[in-house]
Amino acid sequence: PLNSLGKLVVPNCEAYEQLYPVRFLQHELRCDAAGPGEYRGGSGVLYHAVVEEAAEYAFRGEGQRTPSGYGVHGGGVGASGRVEVIQNGNAWEPPQFATQTVGPAEIKIASPAGGGWGAPARRPVEKVLLDVRNGVVSVGEARRTYKVAIAKDGRSIDAAETRALRGN
């Protein structure tokens, strides 16, 4: 049985699909979930899997529904996690702590994100640009929270606008 999908274990999707009756439809970093900061928190991960047979699941959801990645020294809070099970066309949220049999079903997981450290506007602009390019921070969040303007090409920094946003 697949029992480690959301417990901070990064699954090797191809190996899991060979070993277990599961197909991964999505496995990627979350966008705009990380707690902003000079040192931003971890983004968390999105999973969407189809489990083709019933299995017993141990649900542990410390970061589910309530943020668990708190920011410090001016850093922001990371997004809380969430789990959704879709079974026979009905979507439901499992309990935070339980053991129960589920499946066949689709399971969607957004793992909790970490909190940031330090003021987001102090994050180096090159790191913010890299976060945008990697899909961890959106162009809008870069501007709003990190005070970094991304050029229209989406691949470079608008230096004049960033200086104005950051007041330097």
DSSP file (Angstrom, degrees, kcal/mol; ACC not computed):
  #  RESIDUE AA STRUCTURE BP1 BP2  ACC     N-H-->O    O-->H-N    N-H-->O    O-->H-N    TCO  KAPPA ALPHA  PHI   PSI    X-CA   Y-CA   Z-CA
    1    1 A P              0   0    0      0, 0.0     2,-0.8     0, 0.0    54,-0.1   0.000 360.0 360.0 360.0 147.1    0.0    0.0    0.0
    2    2 A L        +     0   0    0      1,-0.1     3,-0.0    19,-0.1    53,-0.0  -0.745 360.0 151.7 -83.1 110.1    1.0    3.6   -0.7
    3    3 A N        +     0   0    0     -2,-0.8    -1,-0.1    54,-0.1    55,-0.1   0.280  56.4  60.1-127.4  12.3    1.4    5.1    2.7
    4    4 A S    > > +     0   0    0      1,-0.1     3,-0.8     2,-0.1     5,-0.6   0.215  60.4 118.0-124.6  16.7    3.9    7.9    2.4
    5    5 A L  T 3 5S+     0   0    0      1,-0.2     3,-0.1     3,-0.1    -1,-0.1   0.845  90.9  20.2 -57.6 -38.5    2.4   10.2   -0.2
    6    6 A G  T 3 5S+     0   0    0      1,-0.1     2,-0.5    -3,-0.1    -1,-0.2   0.291  93.5  98.5-117.4  13.2    2.2   13.2    2.1
    7    7 A K  T < 5S-     0   0    0     -3,-0.8    -1,-0.1     2,-0.1     3,-0.1  -0.243 108.8 -86.8 -98.7  47.7    4.6   12.6    5.0
    8    8 A L  T   5S+     0   0    0     -2,-0.5     2,-0.6     1,-0.2    -3,-0.1   0.665  91.3 132.3  59.8  18.4    7.4   14.7    3.6
    9    9 A V      < -     0   0    0     -5,-0.6    -1,-0.2     0, 0.0    -2,-0.1  -0.889  55.6-139.2 -96.3 126.0    8.7   11.8    1.6
   10   10 A V        -     0   0    0     -2,-0.6     2,-0.1    -3,-0.1    -5,-0.1  -0.758  24.6-141.6 -86.6 107.9    9.4   12.8   -1.9
   11   11 A P        -     0   0    0      0, 0.0     2,-1.2     0, 0.0     3,-0.1  -0.384  10.4-130.1 -72.5 145.0    8.1    9.9   -4.0
   12   12 A N     >  -     0   0    0      1,-0.2     4,-2.8    -2,-0.1     5,-0.3  -0.820  27.0-160.2 -86.8  98.7    9.9    8.6   -7.0
   13   13 A C  H  > S+     0   0    0     -2,-1.2     4,-2.5     1,-0.2    -1,-0.2   0.864  83.7  50.0 -55.2 -43.9    6.7    8.6   -9.1
   14   14 A E  H  > S+     0   0    0      1,-0.2     4,-1.2     2,-0.2    -1,-0.2   0.918 113.7  45.3 -64.5 -42.5    8.0    6.2  -11.8
   15   15 A A  H  > S+     0   0    0     -3,-0.2     4,-2.1     2,-0.2     3,-0.4   0.921 112.7  50.9 -66.6 -42.9    9.1    3.7   -9.2
   16   16 A Y  H  X S+     0   0    0     -4,-2.8     4,-3.1     1,-0.2     6,-0.3   0.894 106.7  54.7 -61.6 -39.3    5.9    4.0   -7.2
   17   17 A E  H  < S+     0   0    0     -4,-2.5    -1,-0.2    -5,-0.3     5,-0.2   0.808 111.4  45.4 -65.8 -27.1    3.8    3.5  -10.4
   18   18 A Q  H  < S+     0   0    0     -4,-1.2    -1,-0.2    -3,-0.4    -2,-0.2   0.828 120.6  38.4 -79.5 -33.8    5.8    0.2  -11.0
   19   19 A L  H  < S+     0   0    0     -4,-2.1    -2,-0.2    -5,-0.1    -3,-0.2   0.793 119.9  34.5 -88.6 -30.7    5.5   -1.0   -7.4
   20   20 A Y  S  < S-     0   0    0     -4,-3.1     2,-2.1    -5,-0.2    -1,-0.0  -0.812  86.9-101.7-127.4 161.4    1.9    0.1   -6.4
   21   21 A P  S    S+     0   0    0      0, 0.0    31,-2.9     0, 0.0    32,-0.5  -0.449  83.0 113.1 -80.8  68.4   -1.5    0.4   -8.1
   22   22 A V  E     -A   51   0A   0     -2,-2.1     2,-0.4    -6,-0.3    29,-0.2  -0.989  49.0-161.0-141.5 145.8   -1.1    4.2   -8.4
   23   23 A R  E     -A   50   0A   0     27,-2.2    27,-3.0    -2,-0.3     2,-0.5  -0.999  17.2-141.3-126.6 129.3   -0.7    6.7  -11.3
   24   24 A F  E     +A   49   0A   0     -2,-0.4    25,-0.2    25,-0.2     3,-0.1  -0.784  21.8 174.1 -90.8 128.0    0.7   10.2  -10.6
   25   25 A L  E    S+     0   0A   0     23,-3.5     2,-0.3    -2,-0.5    24,-0.2   0.646  72.2  16.5-100.9 -23.2   -1.0   13.0  -12.6
   26   26 A Q  E     +A   48   0A   0     22,-1.6    22,-2.1     2,-0.0    -1,-0.3  -0.985  51.4 161.3-153.1 139.4    0.8   15.9  -10.9
   27   27 A H  E     +A   47   0A   0     -2,-0.3     2,-0.3    20,-0.2    20,-0.2  -0.662  35.3 125.8-157.2  95.4    3.9   16.3   -8.7
   28   28 A E  E     -A   46   0A   0     18,-1.9    18,-3.7    -2,-0.2     2,-0.1  -0.962  60.3 -84.4-151.5 163.4    5.2   19.8   -8.6
   29   29 A L  E     -A   45   0A   0     -2,-0.3    16,-0.3    16,-0.2     2,-0.2  -0.424  48.8-111.7 -69.5 145.4    6.2   22.7   -6.3
   30   30 A R        -     0   0    0     14,-2.1     2,-0.4    -2,-0.1     3,-0.3  -0.496  26.4-131.3 -75.6 148.3    3.5   24.9   -5.1
   31   31 A C  S    S-     0   0    0      1,-0.2   106,-0.2    -2,-0.2   105,-0.2  -0.868  81.8  -2.2-102.3 135.9    3.4   28.5   -6.3
   32   32 A D  S    S+     0   0    0    104,-2.6    -1,-0.2    -2,-0.4   105,-0.1   0.719 101.7 105.5  60.6  25.9    3.0   31.4   -3.8
   33   33 A A        +     0   0    0    103,-0.4    46,-2.7    -3,-0.3    80,-0.2   0.717  49.6  97.9-101.8 -28.5    2.7   29.1   -0.9
   34   34 A A  S    S-     0   0    0    102,-0.4    81,-0.2    -4,-0.2     9,-0.2  -0.312  87.3-104.3 -63.6 140.9    6.1   29.6    0.7
   35   35 A G        -     0   0    0     79,-3.2     6,-2.7     7,-0.4    43,-0.2  -0.529  44.4-121.1 -63.5 122.2    6.4   32.0    3.6
   36   36 A P        +     0   0    0      0, 0.0    40,-3.7     0, 0.0    80,-0.4  -0.324  53.1 125.1 -69.0 149.5    7.9   35.1    2.0
   37   37 A G  S    S-     0   0    0     38,-0.2     3,-0.5    83,-0.2    82,-0.2  -0.963  76.9 -82.2 178.5 171.4   11.2   36.4    3.5
   38   38 A E  S    S+     0   0    0     79,-0.5     2,-0.5     1,-0.3    80,-0.2   0.899 138.8  29.6 -55.2 -39.0   14.8   37.4    2.8
   39   39 A Y  B    S-E  117   0B   0     78,-2.4    78,-2.2    79,-0.1    -1,-0.3  -0.931 102.8-147.1-116.8 101.0   15.2   33.6    3.1
   40   40 A R        -     0   0    0     -2,-0.5    76,-0.1    -3,-0.5    75,-0.1  -0.263  14.5-109.6 -72.5 157.4   11.8   32.3    1.9
   41   41 A G        -     0   0    0     -6,-2.7    75,-0.1    73,-0.4    -7,-0.1  -0.213  46.6 -75.1 -74.8 170.9   10.3   29.1    3.3
   42   42 A G        -     0   0    0     73,-0.2    72,-2.2     1,-0.1    -7,-0.4  -0.417  40.2-134.2 -66.1 145.7   10.0   25.9    1.4
   43   43 A S        -     0   0    0     70,-0.2    -1,-0.1     1,-0.2    36,-0.1   0.689  31.8-133.1 -79.5 -19.6    7.1   26.0   -1.1
   44   44 A G        -     0   0    0    -15,-0.1   -14,-2.1   -11,-0.1     2,-0.3  -0.165  23.4 -95.6  79.6 171.4    5.5   22.7   -0.4
   45   45 A V  E     -A   29   0A   0    -16,-0.3    66,-2.8    67,-0.1     2,-0.5  -0.953  17.3-138.6-131.6 145.2    4.5   20.2   -3.1
   46   46 A L  E     -AB  28 110A   0    -18,-3.7   -18,-1.9    -2,-0.3     2,-0.4  -0.903  23.7-177.6-101.0 129.7    1.3   19.5   -5.1
   47   47 A Y  E     +AB  27 109A   0     62,-3.0    62,-2.5    -2,-0.5     2,-0.4  -0.971  12.1 179.5-123.4 142.1    0.4   15.8   -5.7
   48   48 A H  E     +AB  26 108A   0    -22,-2.1   -23,-3.5    -2,-0.4   -22,-1.6  -0.921  18.2 168.8-139.5 115.8   -2.5   14.4   -7.6
   49   49 A A  E     -AB  24 107A   0     58,-2.7    58,-3.0    -2,-0.4     2,-0.6  -0.938  31.5-141.0-130.2 149.2   -2.6   10.6   -7.8
   50   50 A V  E     -AB  23 106A   0    -27,-3.0   -27,-2.2    -2,-0.3     2,-0.6  -0.955  16.8-159.3-107.3 117.4   -5.1    8.0   -8.9
   51   51 A V  E     -AB  22 105A   0     54,-3.3    54,-2.2    -2,-0.6   -29,-0.2  -0.881   2.1-165.4 -99.0 119.4   -5.0    5.0   -6.5
   52   52 A E        +     0   0    0    -31,-2.9     2,-0.3    -2,-0.6   -30,-0.1   0.551  66.2  40.0 -89.3  -8.6   -6.5    2.1   -8.4
   53   53 A E  S    S-     0   0    0    -32,-0.5    52,-0.2    52,-0.1    49,-0.1  -0.956  91.3 -93.9-136.2 156.4   -7.2   -0.2   -5.4
   54   54 A A        +     0   0    0     -2,-0.3     2,-0.3    49,-0.3    49,-0.3  -0.406  49.1 170.2 -66.0 144.8   -8.4    0.1   -1.9
   55   55 A A  E     -G  102   0C   0     47,-2.4    47,-2.8    -2,-0.1     2,-0.5  -0.974  37.5-104.0-150.7 159.4   -5.7    0.6    0.7
   56   56 A E  E     -G  101   0C   0     -2,-0.3     2,-0.4    45,-0.2    45,-0.3  -0.778  38.3-161.7 -90.1 130.5   -5.4    1.5    4.4
   57   57 A Y  E     -G  100   0C   0     43,-3.2    43,-2.1    -2,-0.5     2,-0.7  -0.899  16.5-152.0-115.5 140.1   -4.2    5.0    5.0
   58   58 A A  E     -G   99   0C   0     -2,-0.4     2,-0.5    41,-0.2    41,-0.2  -0.939  21.7-155.5-106.5 107.4   -2.7    6.6    8.1
   59   59 A F  E     +G   98   0C   0     39,-3.3    39,-1.6    -2,-0.7     2,-0.4  -0.732  19.2 171.9 -88.2 126.2   -3.6   10.3    7.9
   60   60 A R  E     +G   97   0C   0     -2,-0.5    37,-0.2    37,-0.2     3,-0.2  -0.956   1.5 171.6-131.9 113.3   -1.3   12.6    9.9
   61   61 A G    >   +     0   0    0     35,-1.4     3,-1.3    -2,-0.4    36,-0.1  -0.383  17.8 148.3-125.8  56.8   -2.1   16.2    9.2
   62   62 A E  T 3  S+     0   0    0      1,-0.3    -1,-0.2    -2,-0.1     4,-0.2   0.885  89.0  34.2 -55.8 -39.1   -0.2   18.5   11.5
   63   63 A G  T 3  S+     0   0    0     -3,-0.2    18,-3.7     2,-0.1     2,-0.4   0.304  93.5 115.5 -99.7   8.9    0.0   21.2    8.8
   64   64 A Q  B <  S-h   81   0D   0     -3,-1.3     2,-1.0    16,-0.2    18,-0.2  -0.649  90.9  -9.4 -82.4 133.4   -3.3   20.4    7.3
   65   65 A R  S    S+     0   0    0     16,-2.5    -1,-0.2    -2,-0.4    15,-0.2  -0.064 129.2  64.4  75.3 -34.5   -5.9   23.2    7.5
   66   66 A T  S    S-     0   0    0     -2,-1.0    15,-0.3    -4,-0.2    13,-0.0  -0.975  92.1-109.2-123.7 130.5   -3.7   25.3    9.9
   67   67 A P        +     0   0    0      0, 0.0    13,-0.1     0, 0.0    12,-0.1  -0.240  32.3 176.3 -56.7 142.8   -0.4   26.8    9.0
   68   68 A S        +     0   0    0     45,-0.3     2,-0.9    11,-0.3    47,-0.1   0.429  60.7  80.2-124.7  -7.0    2.6   25.1   10.6
   69   69 A G        -     0   0    0     44,-0.4     9,-3.2     9,-0.4     2,-0.3  -0.810  67.3-168.8-105.2  92.5    5.5   27.1    9.0
   70   70 A Y        -     0   0    0     -2,-0.9    45,-0.3     7,-0.2     2,-0.2  -0.577  16.1-126.4 -86.5 142.3    5.7   30.3   10.9
   71   71 A G        -     0   0    0     -2,-0.3     2,-0.3     4,-0.2    46,-0.2  -0.494  23.6-160.8 -81.5 154.7    7.8   33.3    9.7
   72   72 A V  B >   +f  117   0B   0     44,-2.2    46,-2.2    -2,-0.2     3,-1.7  -0.947  62.7  15.7-134.6 156.9   10.3   34.9   11.9
   73   73 A H  T 3  S-     0   0    0     -2,-0.3    46,-0.2     1,-0.3    -1,-0.1   0.844 141.6 -37.3  51.5  41.0   12.2   38.3   12.0
   74   74 A G  T 3  S+     0   0    0      1,-0.3    -1,-0.3    44,-0.2    43,-0.1   0.371 107.3 133.0  95.5  -4.0    9.7   39.8    9.5
   75   75 A G    <   -     0   0    0     -3,-1.7    -1,-0.3    41,-0.3   -38,-0.2  -0.425  53.3-114.8 -77.9 156.9    9.2   36.7    7.4
   76   76 A G        -     0   0    0    -40,-3.7    40,-2.7    42,-0.2     2,-0.2  -0.420  27.2 -96.5 -92.1 166.2    5.7   35.5    6.4
   77   77 A V        -     0   0    0     38,-0.2    -7,-0.2    -7,-0.1     2,-0.2  -0.572  37.0-122.1 -79.4 138.6    3.8   32.4    7.3
   78   78 A G        -     0   0    0     -9,-3.2    -9,-0.4    35,-0.3   -44,-0.2  -0.488  37.4 -92.8 -76.9 153.4    3.8   29.4    4.9
   79   79 A A        -     0   0    0    -46,-2.7    34,-2.7    35,-0.2   -11,-0.3  -0.299  41.0-113.2 -65.6 147.5    0.5   28.1    3.5
   80   80 A S        -     0   0    0     32,-0.2   -16,-0.2   -15,-0.2     2,-0.1  -0.327  32.6-111.0 -73.8 164.5   -1.2   25.3    5.3
   81   81 A G  B     -h   64   0D   0    -18,-3.7   -16,-2.5   -15,-0.3     2,-0.3  -0.431  29.3-165.6 -89.8 169.1   -1.6   21.9    3.6
   82   82 A R  E     -C  110   0A   0     28,-2.0    28,-2.7   -18,-0.2     2,-0.4  -0.987   8.2-158.6-154.0 151.7   -4.8   20.3    2.4
   83   83 A V  E     -C  109   0A   0     -2,-0.3     2,-0.4    26,-0.2    26,-0.2  -0.997   8.3-175.6-132.7 135.7   -5.9   16.9    1.3
   84   84 A E  E     -C  108   0A   0     24,-2.7    24,-3.0    -2,-0.4     2,-0.5  -0.999   7.3-161.8-132.2 133.7   -8.8   16.0   -0.9
   85   85 A V  E     -CD 107  92A   0      7,-3.1     7,-2.6    -2,-0.4     2,-0.6  -0.954   3.0-161.8-113.3 132.8  -10.1   12.5   -1.7
   86   86 A I  E     +CD 106  91A   0     20,-2.8    20,-2.5    -2,-0.5     2,-0.4  -0.959  19.0 167.5-117.3 114.5  -12.4   12.0   -4.7
   87   87 A Q  E >   - D   0  90A   0      3,-2.8     3,-2.0    -2,-0.6    18,-0.1  -0.991  67.2 -11.4-133.5 125.0  -14.2    8.7   -4.5
   88   88 A N  T 3  S-     0   0    0     -2,-0.4    -1,-0.1     1,-0.3     3,-0.1   0.859 129.4 -54.2  54.1  38.4  -17.1    7.7   -6.7
   89   89 A G  T 3  S+     0   0    0      1,-0.2     2,-0.5    -3,-0.0    -1,-0.3   0.399 116.3 113.9  80.4  -3.4  -17.4   11.3   -7.9
   90   90 A N  E <   -D   87   0A   0     -3,-2.0    -3,-2.8     2,-0.0     2,-0.4  -0.885  54.5-150.0-106.2 129.3  -17.7   12.7   -4.4
   91   91 A A  E     +D   86   0A   0     -2,-0.5     2,-0.3    -5,-0.2    -5,-0.2  -0.789  24.1 164.9 -95.9 137.8  -14.9   14.9   -3.0
   92   92 A W  E     -D   85   0A   0     -7,-2.6    -7,-3.1    -2,-0.4    -2,-0.0  -0.988  35.1-123.5-149.3 156.4  -14.2   14.9    0.8
   93   93 A E        -     0   0    0     -2,-0.3    -9,-0.2    -9,-0.2     3,-0.1  -0.890  30.7-132.9-102.8 122.0  -11.5   16.0    3.2
   94   94 A P        -     0   0    0      0, 0.0   -11,-0.1     0, 0.0     4,-0.0  -0.263  33.1 -89.2 -69.5 161.1  -10.1   13.2    5.4
   95   95 A P        -     0   0    0      0, 0.0     3,-0.2     0, 0.0     0, 0.0  -0.274  33.4-118.0 -64.0 157.5   -9.7   13.8    9.1
   96   96 A Q  S    S+     0   0    0      1,-0.3   -35,-1.4   -36,-0.1     2,-0.4   0.876 102.9  24.2 -65.5 -36.5   -6.4   15.2   10.2
   97   97 A F  E    S+G   60   0C   0    -37,-0.2     2,-0.3   -36,-0.1    -1,-0.3  -0.947  90.7 104.0-135.3 112.3   -5.5   12.1   12.3
   98   98 A A  E     -G   59   0C   0    -39,-1.6   -39,-3.3    -2,-0.4     2,-0.4  -0.979  53.0-128.2-171.7 165.9   -7.1    8.8   11.4
   99   99 A T  E     +G   58   0C   0     -2,-0.3     2,-0.3   -41,-0.2   -41,-0.2  -0.997  44.3 144.1-126.0 125.5   -6.5    5.4    9.9
  100  100 A Q  E     -G   57   0C   0    -43,-2.1   -43,-3.2    -2,-0.4     2,-0.4  -0.992  49.6-101.3-157.4 160.1   -9.1    4.3    7.3
  101  101 A T  E     +G   56   0C   0     -2,-0.3     2,-0.4   -45,-0.3   -45,-0.2  -0.712  41.8 176.1 -87.2 133.2   -9.5    2.3    4.1
  102  102 A V  E     -G   55   0C   0    -47,-2.8   -47,-2.4    -2,-0.4     3,-0.2  -0.990  12.0-168.2-136.7 142.3   -9.7    4.4    1.0
  103  103 A G        -     0   0    0      1,-0.5   -49,-0.3    -2,-0.4     2,-0.2  -0.395  41.4  -6.3 123.9 166.5  -10.0    3.6   -2.7
  104  104 A P  S    S+     0   0    0      0, 0.0    -1,-0.5     0, 0.0     2,-0.3   0.661  91.4 124.0 -56.7 149.5  -10.1    3.3   -5.5
  105  105 A A  E     -B   51   0A   0    -54,-2.2   -54,-3.3    -3,-0.2     2,-0.4  -0.988  62.6-105.9-166.9 165.0   -9.9    7.1   -5.5
  106  106 A E  E     -BC  50  86A   0    -20,-2.5   -20,-2.8    -2,-0.3     2,-0.5  -0.876  33.6-160.2 -98.5 141.8   -8.1   10.2   -6.6
  107  107 A I  E     -BC  49  85A   0    -58,-3.0   -58,-2.7    -2,-0.4     2,-0.5  -0.990   7.0-169.4-127.5 126.8   -6.0   11.9   -3.9
  108  108 A K  E     -BC  48  84A   0    -24,-3.0   -24,-2.7    -2,-0.5     2,-0.4  -0.967  10.7-178.5-115.6 126.4   -5.0   15.6   -4.1
  109  109 A I  E     -BC  47  83A   0    -62,-2.5   -62,-3.0    -2,-0.5     2,-0.5  -0.986  19.4-172.5-128.6 133.1   -2.4   16.8   -1.6
  110  110 A A  E     -BC  46  82A   0    -28,-2.7   -28,-2.0    -2,-0.4   -64,-0.2  -0.960  28.1-143.3-116.4 107.9   -0.9   20.2   -1.1
  111  111 A S        -     0   0    0    -66,-2.8   -81,-0.1    -2,-0.5   -32,-0.1  -0.358  28.7 -90.3 -72.2 153.1    1.8   19.8    1.5
  112  112 A P        -     0   0    0      0, 0.0     2,-0.3     0, 0.0   -32,-0.2  -0.212  40.8-132.7 -61.0 151.9    2.4   22.5    4.0
  113  113 A A        -     0   0    0    -34,-2.7   -44,-0.4   -80,-0.2   -45,-0.3  -0.751  18.4-111.2-107.1 155.5    4.8   25.3    3.2
  114  114 A G        -     0   0    0    -72,-2.2   -79,-3.2    -2,-0.3   -73,-0.4  -0.427  29.9-107.6 -85.0 158.5    7.6   26.7    5.4
  115  115 A G        -     0   0    0    -45,-0.3   -38,-0.2   -81,-0.2   -73,-0.2  -0.463  32.4-117.3 -82.2 155.5    7.8   30.1    6.9
  116  116 A G        -     0   0    0    -40,-2.7   -44,-2.2   -80,-0.4     2,-0.4  -0.448  14.4-138.7 -89.8 164.5   10.2   32.8    5.8
  117  117 A W  B     -Ef  39  72B   0    -78,-2.2   -78,-2.4   -46,-0.2   -79,-0.5  -0.991  63.5  -1.8-125.7 123.8   13.0   34.5    7.6
  118  118 A G  S    S-     0   0    0    -46,-2.2   -80,-0.2    -2,-0.4   -42,-0.2   0.016 103.4 -37.6  86.2 166.2   13.6   38.2    7.4
  119  119 A A    >   -     0   0    0    -82,-0.2     3,-1.9   -46,-0.2     4,-0.2  -0.413  49.5-138.1 -65.4 128.7   11.9   41.0    5.4
  120  120 A P  G >  S+     0   0    0      0, 0.0     3,-2.0     0, 0.0   -83,-0.2   0.842 101.0  63.3 -58.0 -35.1   10.8   39.8    1.9
  121  121 A A  G 3  S+     0   0    0      1,-0.3    25,-0.1    24,-0.1     4,-0.1   0.585  95.8  61.5 -69.3  -6.9   12.0   43.1    0.3
  122  122 A R  G <  S+     0   0    0     -3,-1.9    -1,-0.3     2,-0.1   -84,-0.1   0.475  75.2 113.1 -93.8  -3.5   15.5   42.2    1.4
  123  123 A R  S <  S-     0   0    0     -3,-2.0   -84,-0.1    -4,-0.2   -85,-0.1  -0.519  83.9-101.4 -67.3 131.3   15.6   39.1   -0.7
  124  124 A P    >>  -     0   0    0      0, 0.0     4,-1.8     0, 0.0     3,-0.9  -0.266  25.1-128.6 -55.3 135.7   18.1   39.5   -3.5
  125  125 A V  H 3> S+     0   0    0      1,-0.3     4,-2.6     2,-0.2     5,-0.2   0.831 107.5  58.6 -58.6 -33.4   16.4   40.4   -6.8
  126  126 A E  H 3> S+     0   0    0      1,-0.2     4,-2.0     2,-0.2    -1,-0.3   0.866 106.1  48.9 -64.8 -34.9   18.2   37.6   -8.6
  127  127 A K  H <> S+     0   0    0     -3,-0.9     4,-2.3     2,-0.2    -1,-0.2   0.874 110.3  50.4 -72.0 -36.7   16.8   35.0   -6.2
  128  128 A V  H  X S+     0   0    0     -4,-1.8     4,-2.3     2,-0.2    -2,-0.2   0.928 110.0  50.6 -65.0 -43.6   13.3   36.4   -6.6
  129  129 A L  H  X S+     0   0    0     -4,-2.6     4,-2.8     1,-0.2    -2,-0.2   0.917 110.2  49.7 -59.7 -43.1   13.7   36.2  -10.4
  130  130 A L  H  X S+     0   0    0     -4,-2.0     4,-2.2     1,-0.2    -1,-0.2   0.900 108.9  52.5 -62.9 -40.3   14.9   32.6  -10.1
  131  131 A D  H  <>S+     0   0    0     -4,-2.3     5,-2.5     2,-0.2     6,-1.3   0.898 111.0  47.5 -60.7 -40.5   11.9   31.8   -7.9
  132  132 A V  H ><5S+     0   0    0     -4,-2.3     3,-1.4     4,-0.2    -2,-0.2   0.939 111.7  49.4 -66.1 -47.1    9.6   33.3  -10.6
  133  133 A R  H 3<5S+     0   0    0     -4,-2.8    -2,-0.2     1,-0.3    -1,-0.2   0.848 111.3  50.3 -60.3 -33.8   11.4   31.3  -13.4
  134  134 A N  T 3<5S-     0   0    0     -4,-2.2    -1,-0.3    -5,-0.2    -2,-0.2   0.471 114.5-117.2 -85.5  -1.4   11.0   28.1  -11.3
  135  135 A G  T < 5S+     0   0    0     -3,-1.4    -3,-0.2    -4,-0.3     3,-0.1   0.677  86.0 112.6  78.1  17.2    7.3   28.7  -10.8
  136  136 A V  S   <S+     0   0    0     -5,-2.5  -104,-2.6     1,-0.3  -103,-0.4   0.747  80.9  32.3 -91.9 -27.4    7.6   29.0   -7.0
  137  137 A V  S    S-     0   0    0     -6,-1.3    -2,-0.3  -106,-0.2    -1,-0.3  -0.997  82.9-132.5-129.7 133.5    6.7   32.8   -6.9
  138  138 A S     >  -     0   0    0     -2,-0.4     4,-2.3    -3,-0.1     5,-0.2  -0.378  25.6-111.3 -79.4 163.7    4.3   34.4   -9.3
  139  139 A V  H  > S+     0   0    0      1,-0.2     4,-1.8     2,-0.2    11,-0.2   0.900 119.9  50.7 -59.7 -41.9    5.1   37.7  -11.1
  140  140 A G  H  > S+     0   0    0      1,-0.2     4,-3.0     2,-0.2     5,-0.2   0.907 110.6  47.3 -64.8 -42.6    2.3   39.4   -9.0
  141  141 A E  H  >>S+     0   0    0      2,-0.2     4,-2.4     1,-0.2     5,-1.3   0.866 108.0  56.9 -67.4 -36.0    3.7   38.1   -5.7
  142  142 A A  H  <5S+     0   0    0     -4,-2.3     6,-2.3     3,-0.2     4,-0.4   0.924 114.8  38.5 -58.9 -43.8    7.2   39.1   -6.7
  143  143 A R  H  X5S+     0   0    0     -4,-1.8     4,-0.6     4,-0.3    -2,-0.2   0.955 121.4  42.1 -71.6 -51.4    6.0   42.7   -7.2
  144  144 A R  H  <5S+     0   0    0     -4,-3.0    -3,-0.2    -5,-0.2    -2,-0.2   0.930 131.0  17.6 -63.6 -50.2    3.6   42.8   -4.2
  145  145 A T  T  <5S+     0   0    0     -4,-2.4    -3,-0.2    -5,-0.2    -2,-0.1   0.860 133.1  35.5 -98.2 -41.1    5.6   41.1   -1.5
  146  146 A Y  T  4<S-     0   0    0     -5,-1.3    -3,-0.2    -4,-0.4    -4,-0.1   0.549  95.3-129.8 -94.1  -8.1    9.2   41.1   -2.6
  147  147 A K     <  +     0   0    0     -4,-0.6     2,-0.4    -5,-0.3    -4,-0.3   0.907  61.8 135.6  59.3  44.3    9.1   44.5   -4.3
  148  148 A V        -     0   0    0     -6,-2.3     2,-0.6    -9,-0.1    -1,-0.2  -0.990  46.0-148.2-125.6 123.2   10.7   43.1   -7.5
  149  149 A A        -     0   0    0     -2,-0.4     9,-2.9     9,-0.4     2,-0.4  -0.803  10.8-149.8 -92.6 124.3    9.3   44.0  -10.9
  150  150 A I  B     -I  157   0E   0     -2,-0.6     7,-0.3     7,-0.2    -7,-0.0  -0.791  22.8-115.1 -93.5 134.3    9.6   41.3  -13.5
  151  151 A A    >   -     0   0    0      5,-2.7     3,-2.4    -2,-0.4     5,-0.2  -0.149  31.8-100.0 -64.0 162.5   10.0   42.5  -17.1
  152  152 A K  T 3  S+     0   0    0      1,-0.3    -1,-0.1     2,-0.1    -2,-0.0   0.757 121.4  64.6 -57.7 -26.6    7.3   41.8  -19.7
  153  153 A D  T 3  S-     0   0    0      1,-0.1    -1,-0.3     3,-0.0    -2,-0.1   0.640 100.2-136.4 -72.9 -12.0    9.4   38.9  -21.1
  154  154 A G  S <  S+     0   0    0     -3,-2.4    -2,-0.1     2,-0.2    -1,-0.1   0.527  87.8  81.9  71.6   4.8    9.0   37.1  -17.7
  155  155 A R  S    S+     0   0    0    -23,-0.0     2,-0.3     2,-0.0    -1,-0.1   0.386  88.0  40.0-122.1  -1.2   12.7   36.2  -17.8
  156  156 A S  S    S-     0   0    0     -5,-0.2    -5,-2.7   -27,-0.0     2,-0.4  -0.901  80.0 -99.2-145.1 172.2   14.4   39.3  -16.5
  157  157 A I  B     -I  150   0E   0     -2,-0.3     2,-1.2    -7,-0.3    -7,-0.2  -0.755  20.1-134.7 -97.8 137.8   14.1   42.1  -14.0
  158  158 A D     >  -     0   0    0     -9,-2.9     4,-2.4    -2,-0.4    -9,-0.4  -0.795  28.1-170.0 -85.8  96.3   12.8   45.6  -14.7
  159  159 A A  H  > S+     0   0    0     -2,-1.2     4,-2.4     1,-0.2    -1,-0.2   0.878  77.4  49.2 -62.9 -43.5   15.6   47.3  -12.8
  160  160 A A  H  > S+     0   0    0      1,-0.2     4,-2.0     2,-0.2    -1,-0.2   0.934 114.1  45.4 -64.3 -45.8   14.1   50.8  -12.8
  161  161 A E  H  > S+     0   0    0      1,-0.2     4,-2.6     2,-0.2    -1,-0.2   0.881 112.2  52.3 -65.1 -38.4   10.7   49.7  -11.6
  162  162 A T  H  X S+     0   0    0     -4,-2.4     4,-2.5   -13,-0.2    -2,-0.2   0.913 107.7  51.4 -64.7 -42.4   12.3   47.5   -8.9
  163  163 A R  H  X>S+     0   0    0     -4,-2.4     5,-2.4     1,-0.2     4,-0.8   0.917 112.1  47.5 -59.7 -41.4   14.4   50.4   -7.6
  164  164 A A  H  <5S+     0   0    0     -4,-2.0     3,-0.4     3,-0.2    -2,-0.2   0.915 112.3  48.8 -65.7 -42.5   11.2   52.5   -7.4
  165  165 A L  H  <5S+     0   0    0     -4,-2.6    -2,-0.2     1,-0.2    -1,-0.2   0.886 116.5  42.4 -63.7 -39.0    9.3   49.7   -5.6
  166  166 A R  H  <5S-     0   0    0     -4,-2.5    -1,-0.2   -19,-0.2    -2,-0.2   0.515 109.9-122.9 -88.2  -5.4   12.2   49.2   -3.1
  167  167 A G  T  <5       0   0    0     -4,-0.8    -3,-0.2    -3,-0.4    -4,-0.1   0.845 360.0 360.0  70.2  34.2   12.7   52.9   -2.6
  168  168 A N      <       0   0    0     -5,-2.4    -4,-0.2    -6,-0.2    -5,-0.1   0.377 360.0 360.0-138.7 360.0   16.4   52.9   -3.6
